[in-house]
Amino acid sequence: DNKAAKSSVSALGTFLGILSKAPVHHSIGWVQQYPLGLALPAFGDGTLLRSLDPGVLDALDKGRYLFAVTYPALGDCYISDSHTLDEPTSDYNAIERVRTMDKAVRGVRKYLTPELGGSVYIDKDTGKLQDYTVKHLEGVASRALEEMERAGELSGYRAYINPDQNVLASSTVEVVIREVPTGVLRSLKVKIGYTTKL
């Protein structure tokens, strides 16, 4: 077999280089931003991308593999997607989702940790957290997320603290954070045709 005699060079270094260059919310499969610059995409056994049946490539994609792909009318090749090995329906189904969440967690921790050991004030009539304490801690928890939203890394967020928590009994304040990620355009469906008038 002629293929066995050929050596192949992995594109893993190129994939990782693009990943290190990309902002956390970018898909490494973004065609406009991240061309691979590879002359002839192939698989490790020497099989050229162009010689594979589209059904095989679809099966590889559904199996959540990453590989080089080409597109008609474009002269370069690109990373097929940014799948992780998580379930396709998971919040962490793509590299950019994992990286964005990791950045948010690190940021929230950076801003909230200095609050440990601090005072939290209780409304003497209701036993609930004072409104100004809730607003302060929600604001602190939101700082990193606000920075990420301004940078385009999140579509939105909300930090919420339930004022009914019994902090005097637990010395714990639970903060619930919800994030709306940025989306990724993974496919296009274009309808085109003639008409007699617009």
C-alpha positions as CSV (number, residue, x, y, z in Angstrom):
1,D,0.0,0.0,0.0
2,N,1.4,3.3,-1.1
3,K,-0.3,5.2,1.8
4,A,1.6,3.3,4.4
5,A,5.0,4.5,3.1
6,K,4.0,8.2,3.4
7,S,4.4,10.1,6.6
8,S,1.8,12.5,7.7
9,V,2.1,15.7,9.7
10,S,-0.7,16.5,12.2
11,A,-2.5,19.8,12.1
12,L,-3.0,19.6,15.8
13,G,-0.4,22.4,16.4
14,T,-2.2,24.6,13.9
15,F,-5.5,23.9,15.6
16,L,-4.0,24.8,19.0
17,G,-2.4,27.9,17.7
18,I,-5.7,29.1,16.3
19,L,-7.3,28.3,19.7
20,S,-4.7,30.3,21.6
21,K,-5.2,33.3,19.3
22,A,-9.0,33.3,19.3
23,P,-11.0,35.2,21.9
24,V,-12.8,32.9,24.3
25,H,-16.2,33.2,22.6
26,H,-15.0,32.6,19.0
27,S,-15.5,29.3,17.3
28,I,-12.2,28.0,15.9
29,G,-14.3,26.9,12.9
30,W,-15.0,30.6,11.9
31,V,-14.2,30.6,8.2
32,Q,-13.6,34.4,7.9
33,Q,-11.3,34.6,10.9
34,Y,-9.3,31.3,11.1
35,P,-8.1,29.8,7.8
36,L,-5.7,27.0,8.4
37,G,-3.3,27.7,5.6
38,L,-2.9,24.1,4.7
39,A,-2.3,23.1,1.1
40,L,-3.9,19.7,0.9
41,P,-6.1,18.6,3.8
42,A,-6.0,14.9,4.5
43,F,-6.4,12.4,7.4
44,G,-3.6,10.7,9.4
45,D,-3.6,7.7,7.1
46,G,-3.0,9.8,4.0
47,T,-6.6,9.8,2.8
48,L,-7.3,13.1,1.1
49,L,-10.3,15.0,2.3
50,R,-11.6,15.4,-1.3
51,S,-11.6,11.6,-1.8
52,L,-14.0,10.9,1.1
53,D,-17.7,10.5,0.6
54,P,-19.7,13.4,2.1
55,G,-21.5,10.8,4.2
56,V,-18.3,9.8,5.9
57,L,-17.5,13.4,6.7
58,D,-21.0,13.9,8.1
59,A,-20.5,10.8,10.3
60,L,-17.2,12.2,11.5
61,D,-18.8,15.5,12.3
62,K,-21.7,13.8,14.1
63,G,-19.1,11.8,16.0
64,R,-17.8,15.2,17.2
65,Y,-14.4,14.9,15.5
66,L,-12.5,18.0,14.4
67,F,-10.8,17.9,11.0
68,A,-9.8,20.2,8.1
69,V,-12.6,21.0,5.6
70,T,-12.8,23.1,2.4
71,Y,-15.6,25.2,0.9
72,P,-16.4,25.7,-2.7
73,A,-15.1,29.1,-4.1
74,L,-12.7,29.5,-1.1
75,G,-9.0,28.7,-1.6
76,D,-8.0,27.7,1.9
77,C,-9.1,25.1,4.4
78,Y,-10.7,25.5,7.8
79,I,-11.4,23.6,11.0
80,S,-14.7,21.7,10.7
81,D,-16.2,23.0,13.9
82,S,-15.4,23.4,17.6
83,H,-17.1,20.4,19.1
84,T,-16.2,19.0,22.5
85,L,-16.9,15.4,23.4
86,D,-19.9,16.4,25.5
87,E,-23.5,15.7,24.4
88,P,-24.6,17.9,21.5
89,T,-27.4,19.4,23.7
90,S,-25.0,20.2,26.6
91,D,-24.2,23.8,27.6
92,Y,-20.6,22.7,27.1
93,N,-20.9,21.2,23.7
94,A,-18.4,23.5,22.0
95,I,-14.9,24.8,22.9
96,E,-16.0,28.4,23.0
97,R,-18.8,27.6,25.5
98,V,-16.3,25.9,27.8
99,R,-13.7,28.7,27.5
100,T,-16.3,31.5,28.0
101,M,-17.7,29.8,31.1
102,D,-14.2,29.2,32.5
103,K,-13.4,32.9,32.0
104,A,-16.6,33.9,33.7
105,V,-15.9,31.6,36.7
106,R,-12.4,33.0,37.1
107,G,-13.6,36.6,36.9
108,V,-16.5,36.1,39.4
109,R,-14.2,34.4,41.8
110,K,-11.6,37.3,41.5
111,Y,-14.2,39.9,42.4
112,L,-16.2,38.0,45.0
113,T,-13.4,36.4,47.0
114,P,-12.3,39.7,48.7
115,E,-15.9,39.9,50.2
116,L,-15.3,36.7,52.3
117,G,-15.2,37.5,56.0
118,G,-17.1,40.8,55.4
119,S,-20.3,42.0,57.1
120,V,-23.7,41.4,55.6
121,Y,-26.6,43.3,57.0
122,I,-30.0,41.9,58.0
123,D,-33.3,43.8,58.1
124,K,-34.2,43.7,61.8
125,D,-38.0,43.6,61.0
126,T,-38.0,40.9,58.3
127,G,-34.9,38.9,59.0
128,K,-34.0,39.2,55.3
129,L,-30.8,40.5,53.8
130,Q,-30.8,44.2,53.6
131,D,-31.5,45.5,50.1
132,Y,-28.2,47.4,49.9
133,T,-26.2,44.3,50.9
134,V,-28.0,42.3,48.1
135,K,-27.4,45.1,45.6
136,H,-23.7,45.4,46.6
137,L,-23.0,41.7,46.3
138,E,-24.9,41.3,43.0
139,G,-22.9,44.3,41.7
140,V,-19.6,42.7,42.7
141,A,-20.6,39.4,41.2
142,S,-21.5,41.2,38.0
143,R,-18.3,43.1,37.4
144,A,-16.5,40.4,35.5
145,L,-19.6,39.5,33.5
146,E,-20.1,43.2,32.6
147,E,-16.6,43.3,31.3
148,M,-17.2,40.2,29.2
149,E,-20.4,41.5,27.8
150,R,-18.7,44.8,26.8
151,A,-16.0,42.7,25.1
152,G,-18.7,40.8,23.1
153,E,-17.9,37.5,25.0
154,L,-21.4,37.2,26.4
155,S,-24.8,38.3,25.1
156,G,-26.1,39.0,28.6
157,Y,-26.0,37.9,32.2
158,R,-27.8,38.3,35.5
159,A,-26.5,37.8,39.1
160,Y,-29.2,37.3,41.6
161,I,-29.2,36.9,45.4
162,N,-32.4,35.8,47.1
163,P,-32.9,38.1,50.1
164,D,-34.8,35.4,52.1
165,Q,-31.6,33.4,52.8
166,N,-30.9,32.8,56.5
167,V,-27.4,34.1,56.5
168,L,-27.3,34.3,60.3
169,A,-27.8,30.5,60.5
170,S,-25.5,29.5,57.7
171,S,-23.0,32.4,57.2
172,T,-23.4,31.6,53.5
173,V,-24.8,33.8,50.7
174,E,-25.9,31.9,47.6
175,V,-25.4,33.9,44.4
176,V,-27.2,32.6,41.2
177,I,-25.6,33.6,38.0
178,R,-27.1,33.1,34.6
179,E,-25.3,33.8,31.3
180,V,-26.6,34.2,27.8
181,P,-23.7,33.1,25.5
182,T,-23.0,34.4,22.1
183,G,-24.2,32.2,19.3
184,V,-22.2,30.6,16.5
185,L,-23.5,30.4,12.9
186,R,-22.8,26.7,12.0
187,S,-24.9,26.4,8.9
188,L,-26.8,28.6,6.4
189,K,-29.9,27.8,4.4
190,V,-30.4,30.2,1.5
191,K,-33.5,30.2,-0.7
192,I,-32.8,31.7,-4.2
193,G,-35.0,31.9,-7.2
194,Y,-36.5,34.1,-10.0
195,T,-39.6,36.1,-9.6
196,T,-41.6,38.5,-11.7
197,K,-41.6,41.3,-9.2
198,L,-40.2,42.0,-5.7
